[in-house]
Amino acid sequence: MRRRIVGVSGATTALVLIAFLVPLLVLVRQIAQTRAMAEATANAQTVATVLLSVSGRDQARLGVESVNAAGPLRTTVFYPDGTQLGAPARADDDVELARNRRTSFDTAVSEGRAVYLAVDLGDGPCCAVVRTYVPESRLRSGVVQASVVLAVLALVLLLIALFVAQVLARSLVRPLVQVSQVAHALYSGDLTRRAEPSGPPEIAAIGATLNRLARRIDVLLQTERETVADLSHRIRTPLTALRLDVESLADPEEAERLMADVDEVERSVNHTIEYARLPDRQGADPHADLSARTRDRLAFWAILAREQGREVSVDVSRAEVTVPVSGDKVDAVVDALVGNIFAHTPAGTSFAVSVVAGPPVRLVIGDEGPGLSDPALLDRGRSGAGSTGLGLDIARRTAEASGGTLEVGAGPGGRGLRVVVTFGGS
């Protein structure tokens, strides 16, 4: 934007200077030519006065030579009998024209102009003709110097205009850059950043509006967090009752298995409450070990997989594989995708989970079930088995938040479903 403002100002100034300089240069040339011709006419008239005031040609010669010596112009006198006084020159047709018409005029000649003046001496045939030659260099005297001065002046004015445009552009762009930086900070999760309204009223209004928007987002997020925390807290009551029911079971193994499930649900509820209570500035730059988190969640699902006769293939390295996502969100992705397998495939269906270190880092989960029967099930809230339909959407949003993608397709040989979560920025 700054370059455009400076460029437009420079182009406009240049056009204005050209519009003034071109006519001014033409005028300077005309003035120089007019000045030279006026000098030539004055010389011719002086010589004509000398011719009328002296009694002989010797005195006339001295007068003509005196006039020629006083300046750069050269004057010649042509008598009717062919005699010439002053600067040597050829008697051309213009000399005869001035003698025959008994008049004065100026005309263009080779490499300059000449002034012709007929003088009736009254002592013989008419007339003597005075010719003053003005060379081209005299016609342009001072034009080059004036052009250089005007060009320097135009350059100085152009530089001043560019400097003023630069200052003006900076005063306009700087507040916009600050507003842009605050907007990026808000996008990155730093809801404490605020813009300082400055600059022209319109730009200052943008900064003030952005601040109001940031405050509104802060209020909405706080309200949402409080609501989530309250709802999660309410779940603790039925969980307590469920725990008491499980403890009263007669079968110790069944009670132990169900108690583990209750503990897991309670852990998730507690985490939800804790996460909802976190200040917004926390977790702005999260990172987690994808391998460790995946192994931990698969250990939880392995119990249910054994009960349903599902074969689980795990290809997760012990080496740390870091992704720009919080550990809780990684857990949510793995739980959502593995949970979909248990919800949408029959018991005994095997599945495989692998972590590709990359780059880019990928989490690949595939099963040998019936696959995706309806592409519309990829939409948020759509489910084909009575679930919430949020599993794939949770994975997609987590991947996109990190700068990655979610790909859903058929497994090898066109069988089953294969989900690839690609994490960006790692």
Secondary structure, 3 states (H helix, E strand, C coil): CHHHHHHHHHHHHHHHHHHHHHHHHHHHHHHHHHHHHHHHHHHHHHHHHHHHHCCCHHHHHHHHHHHHHCCCCEEEEECCCCCEEECCCCCCHHHHHHHHHCCEEEEEECCEEEEEEEECCCCCCCCEEEEEEEEHHHHCCCHHHHHHHHHHHHHHHHHHHHHHHHHHHHHHHHHHHHHHHHHHHHHCCCCCCCCCCCCCHHHHHHHHHHHHHHHHHHHHHHHHHHHHHHHHHHHHHHHHHHHHHHHCCCCHHHHHHHHHHHHHHHHHHHHHHHHHHCCCCCCCCCCEEHHHHHHHHHHHHHHHHHHCCCCEEEECCCCCCEECCCHHHHHHHHHHHHHHHHHHCCCCCCEEEEEECCCCEEEEEEECCCCCCCHHHHCCCCCCCCCCCCHHHHHHHHHHHCCCEEEEECCHHHCCEEEEEEECCC
